[in-house]
Amino acid sequence: MELVWLTAGWLAYGVLHSLLASFAVKDRVARRWPAAAPYYRLTFNVIAAVTALPLAWLLYAIPGEPLWRWSGAWWWLANGLALAAVAGFWVSTRAYDMDEFLGLRQIREHDRATADREGFTLSFFHRFVRHPWYCFGLVIVWTRDMNVPMLVSAVAITAYFAIGSWFEERKLVAIHGDAYRRYRDRVPALLPLPWKYLSAEEARNWR
């Protein structure tokens, strides 16, 4: 029964997160409560963090026999990849306007716009995958020792990233138009492929 609750929790989290991230909900909030619009992004991030806590608690509270554990050279490889993903995540934050991502700029400037104002720029990691943070998240999730609750969560997170990236890209196409469509055709979404990437010069001059 605990696994049912865990699965339902991940499903509810994904639905809630996607709804709150949609233009439709943000536009409705901005129209109905215009004074609250600058606080929307920060509130969204707080809700995302707080609602993830019960799932994290369930993940570790539910007992489960190990399905597999990394050992020997595999342990070093798995944890090395996880550490590289954490480092990649940290380095990649420099390519984003973190004030805007967190919602601090919107509050500081009393910005009521519902669309992100950050321009279409391609960082080093964006040359190889369209969603570097999702890629790093998948590496971290799938390099952990696995029991049934962890496997359920890993599958749910993977599905959420795949579906969430599809919704996110609809917004990116609406904002950036043909530039993003061409980029989408050249670079894979979540996992790098050796034959699909942009050169440094292409990324620098992409319009």
Protein Blocks (a to p, Z undefined) as FASTA:
>chain_A
ZZmmmmmmmmmmmmmmmmmmpmklmmmmmmmmmmlmmmmmmmmmmmmmmmmmmmmmmmmm
pgcddfbdcehjllmmmmmmmmmmmmmmmmmmmmpcfklmnommmmmnopabfbdfbdcd
ddfklmmpmblmlmmmmmmmmmpccdfklmmmmmmmmmmmmmmmmmmmmmmmmmnmmmlm
mmmmmpcfklccfklccdfklmmmgZZ
